[in-house]
Amino acid sequence: MVRLHDLKKRTRDNYKRIGSIKCPILGETVYFTSEGFNHLVYKSYGRPRTVQEQFMKLKCFEHATSVLRDATLVKEVRKVRIKKKGKWKKAIQYGIVHEVKRGKRIRVVVEKIGKTGKHKFVSVMPEDNASKY
């Protein structure tokens, strides 16, 4: 059985190696920042996710790059307001979905802040769980 600590370390090492990846469906490069990794383990305001949530997100992360590289569907586009460094900013979040195995669809969330911001990885989850989070 995989221990959470080991999974977190392995995922963090893989995450750091990626840096960025070209996403054809968005026509942009998606950057993997420390914020994105922290979101896999913590909710907003630094509260840790439950062990089950962490396992789910960390296990799904192994498919994140293939979803961004191979996806043919942007299932959802949301215009949101987020607080960054004490200021409210407009952002767009993209829910990109791809089937990684027969019957297993993964959703990757990518965010762009403002008109000139970079596209950044925000989260990953199974598509059937997307409505829960």
N, C-alpha and C positions, 0 to 999 in steps of 0.2 A: 504494500500500500504506500502511496506517495504521501509524504508529510507536507503540510502546508509550507513550512519554512523552506524545504528543498525546492518545491514548485515555484515559490516566490523568487528564490535566488536564481534558478534556471531561467525563469521568464524575464527577470530583470536583466540578466546577461544578454539574452537574445534581443530584448527590447533595445538596449543600448547599441547593439551592433547594427540595427536597421538604419537609424538616423532619419532617412526619408525614402519614399517610394513614389514612383509615378503612378497615378491613378487615371487610366484612360477614360473611364466614365465621367469623371469630373474635368478631365483635360488639365489637371493640375498635379503638382507634387504635394504629397501629404507628409508632414513632418511629425516625428515621434518625439515629443517633448517630455520632460519629467512630469509635467502636469498630467499627461495622459496615463503614465504608469501609476502615479499616485491615485488616480481615479479608479483604477482597477482594485485597489486595496482599501481606499478610504472614500467615504461619502463626503459631501460638502462639509466645510468647517472642521476637517480633520478627524471626524468620527470614523472609527474603523467599521468596515462592512462586516457582516456576520461571516463566520468561517465558510458556510455554504456558498454565500455570494462570492467570496474571494476565490474559492475553488472553481466555481462556475466561470467567472471572468478570466481567471488565469489559464484554465484549460482551453477556453475558447480563443484565447489570444494566439495560440499556435496557428490559427487559420486566418488571422487578421490580414497578413500581407497578401495571401492568395485571394481573399475577398476583394481587397482594393485593386489588385492587379487584374482579376478575371471577371468581376461583376458586370452584369448587363442591366442592372436595375437599381435606380435610386428610388427606394420605396416611399421615402418621406422627406420633405424639406420643411423645416420649421424656422420661422423668424422669431428670435428670442431677444430678451434683454438680459445681460449678465453683468455682474459687478466685478470689475478688475481694478485692483489697487485703489479702492474707494470710489471709483467712478462707474456709472452705468453706461454700458456700451451696447450697441446693436450688433447682433451676430446672426449667422445662418448656420443651422445644423442640418447635416445630410445623413439620412439613414440608408446605408448601402447594404443590400442583401444579396447573398449568393449561396447556392447549394454547394457545400464542400464534400459531402458524401450523399449517397442516395437517401433522401428523406431528412437530411440534416442541413438546415439552413442557418447561416450565421449573419448577424447584423453588426456592422461596424458604423459607429457614429463619428463623423468628421465635422469640425467646426471652423468657421472663418469669422473673425471679429472685424467689423468695419468693412469699408470698401477696399482697403489696401492690405488687409491682414493675410497671413499665410493660412493655408488649410492645415489643421492640426488634428491628429488622432485624439479622440476623446474617450471612447468606450467600445466594448465588444460584448456581445451576448448571443445566446441562441435566439433565433427569430421567434420561436414559440413563447419565449419568456419576455420578449421585448415589451409587451404591454404592462408587465408587472413592474418595470423599472423606469 
